[in-house]
């Protein structure tokens, strides 16, 4: 099963990807994770990426695509994979298409989680993290027993910088500009299924699995 999972920040892609990896026994491929892994391993593309990162610049698409290509050739991708966070743009999608053709791999489906923007802001701004042990909470959906204190270790709960409302709205704006056009891109190719991500986690899982059975 070869999949792409799309959705804005906070849509629940990580939760659903974990379920899919366990169900189909295929790896979740997160661009950030494999970028850091390639740099650490010193792969040819990792070395190139490091040169840009050390200079404080963005890693260009051709290097990111090269790192994805390296990752897709590993043994654990033989029976499939889930791409999470890639592609981010139509240009990357075009490059991925060529890469998959070169590797004689075909996508089975593209799944897009759709969540209302204001609901995403509420989800993300409500997150709190323990300063000491890192355990996560949510002021509305998963509050601690004592406000501002971790249930596990009693440490102070903080709001991370990337969970500030201004930061979140900027991330959503970038998603709308760069990644949302992928909905039309993959829709035209007949690979896309959009899933209502506003439902309960279990309901979203059921919809994802039903879409894959129909693909």
C-alpha positions in Angstrom: 0.0 0.0 0.0 1.6 3.2 -1.2 -0.1 6.3 0.2 0.2 10.1 0.6 -1.5 11.6 3.6 -2.4 15.3 3.2 -3.9 17.8 5.7 -3.1 21.1 7.4 -1.2 21.4 10.7 -3.3 19.9 13.6 -5.6 17.8 11.3 -4.5 14.6 13.0 -2.2 13.2 10.3 0.2 11.8 12.8 -2.4 9.9 14.7 -4.0 8.4 11.6 -0.6 7.6 10.0 0.3 5.6 13.1 -2.9 3.6 12.7 -2.2 2.9 9.1 1.4 1.9 9.6 0.3 -0.7 12.2 -2.6 -1.9 10.0 -0.6 -2.4 6.8 2.9 -2.8 8.3 4.4 -0.1 6.2 6.7 2.8 7.3 5.5 6.4 7.9 7.9 8.6 6.0 8.0 12.1 7.5 10.1 14.6 5.5 11.6 16.2 8.7 12.5 12.8 10.1 14.2 11.5 6.9 16.0 14.8 6.4 17.5 14.6 9.8 18.3 10.9 9.3 20.0 11.5 6.0 22.2 14.2 7.5 23.1 12.0 10.4 23.9 9.0 8.2 25.9 11.2 5.8 24.1 10.0 2.7 25.0 11.8 -0.6 21.8 13.9 -0.4 22.2 14.3 3.4 25.6 15.9 2.8 24.0 18.3 0.3 21.2 19.1 2.7 23.6 19.8 5.6 25.4 22.4 3.5 22.2 24.4 3.1 21.1 23.9 6.7 24.5 25.0 8.0 24.3 28.1 5.9 20.9 28.9 7.4 19.1 28.4 4.1 16.1 26.3 3.0 16.9 22.9 1.5 15.9 23.1 -2.2 13.3 20.8 -3.7 15.8 18.8 -5.7 17.6 17.8 -2.5 14.4 17.0 -0.6 13.2 14.9 -3.5 16.6 13.1 -3.6 16.4 12.3 0.1 12.8 10.9 -0.4 14.1 8.8 -3.2 16.9 7.4 -1.0 14.4 6.5 1.6 11.9 4.8 -0.8 14.7 2.5 -1.9 15.2 1.0 1.6 14.0 -2.6 2.2 11.1 -1.6 4.5 9.4 0.3 1.7 9.2 -2.8 -0.6 5.6 -3.4 0.3 4.5 0.2 0.7 4.8 3.4 2.6 2.9 6.5 3.9 4.3 9.9 2.8 3.4 12.4 5.6 4.4 16.0 4.9 5.6 15.4 1.4 4.9 16.6 -1.2 4.2 20.1 0.0 3.9 21.8 -3.4 2.8 20.9 -6.9 6.4 21.1 -8.0 7.4 18.5 -5.5 4.4 16.4 -6.6 5.7 16.4 -10.2 9.2 15.5 -9.0 7.7 12.6 -6.9 5.8 11.3 -9.8 9.0 11.0 -11.8 10.8 9.4 -8.9 8.1 6.8 -8.5 8.2 6.0 -12.2 11.9 5.6 -12.0 11.5 3.2 -9.1 8.7 1.3 -10.7 6.3 2.2 -7.9 2.7 3.5 -8.3 0.7 5.4 -5.7 -2.4 3.6 -4.5 -4.2 6.5 -3.0 -3.9 10.1 -1.7 -5.9 10.7 1.5 -6.7 14.3 2.5 -8.0 15.2 6.0 -10.2 18.3 5.9 -10.6 20.3 9.1 -12.2 23.7 9.7 -9.5 26.4 10.2 -11.0 27.8 13.4 -11.2 24.2 14.8 -7.5 23.8 14.0 -6.6 27.0 15.8 -8.6 25.8 18.9 -6.9 22.4 18.8 -3.4 23.8 18.5 -3.5 26.8 20.8 -5.0 24.6 23.6 -2.0 22.3 23.6 0.2 22.3 26.7 3.5 20.5 27.3 5.3 19.6 30.5 8.5 21.6 30.9 10.1 18.6 32.8 8.9 15.4 31.2 7.4 16.5 27.9 4.0 14.9 28.5 1.3 16.6 26.4 -2.2 17.9 27.5 -5.0 20.0 26.1 -6.8 22.7 28.1 -10.2 21.6 26.7 -9.9 18.0 25.3 -7.3 16.5 27.8 -6.9 18.9 30.7 -4.5 18.1 33.6 -6.0 17.3 37.1 -4.5 20.5 38.4 -4.4 23.5 36.1 -0.9 24.3 34.8 0.6 21.2 36.4 1.7 17.9 34.9 -0.2 14.8 36.1 2.9 12.6 35.8 5.6 14.7 37.5 4.1 17.9 38.7 6.1 20.0 36.4 4.9 23.3 34.9 2.9 23.1 31.7 3.9 25.5 29.0 2.6 26.6 25.6 5.2 26.0 22.9 6.1 28.9 20.6 4.7 27.0 17.6 1.4 26.6 19.3 0.9 30.4 19.6 -2.2 31.6 17.6 -0.2 34.0 15.4 2.3 31.2 14.5 -0.5 28.8 13.8 -2.4 31.1 11.5 0.8 31.8 9.5 1.3 28.0 9.1 -2.3 27.6 7.9 -1.8 30.4 5.5 1.3 28.8 4.1 -0.6 25.5 3.8 -3.5 27.1 1.9 -1.1 28.8 -0.5 1.4 25.9 -1.2 -0.2 22.6 -0.3 -3.9 23.0 -0.8 -3.4 23.1 -4.6 -2.3 19.4 -4.3 -6.0 18.6 -3.7 -6.8 19.6 -7.2 -3.6 18.0 -8.6 -4.4 14.6 -7.2 -8.1 14.9 -7.7 -7.5 15.2 -11.4 -5.4 12.1 -11.3 -8.3 10.1 -9.7 -6.2 9.2 -6.6 -7.7 11.6 -4.1 -10.2 10.9 -1.3 -11.1 13.7 1.1 -12.0 12.7 4.6 -13.9 14.8 7.2 -11.3 15.2 9.9 -13.8 16.9 12.3 -15.1 13.5 13.3 -14.0 11.4 16.2 -10.6 9.7 15.7 -12.2 6.2 15.3 -14.7 7.5 12.7 -11.9 9.1 10.7 -10.0 5.8 10.8 -13.0 3.9 9.5 -13.4 6.4 6.7 -9.8 6.1 5.7 -9.9 2.3 5.7 -13.1 2.3 3.6 -11.5 4.7 1.1 -8.5 2.4 0.8 -10.7 -0.7 0.3 -12.4 1.1 -2.5 -9.2 2.3 -4.2 
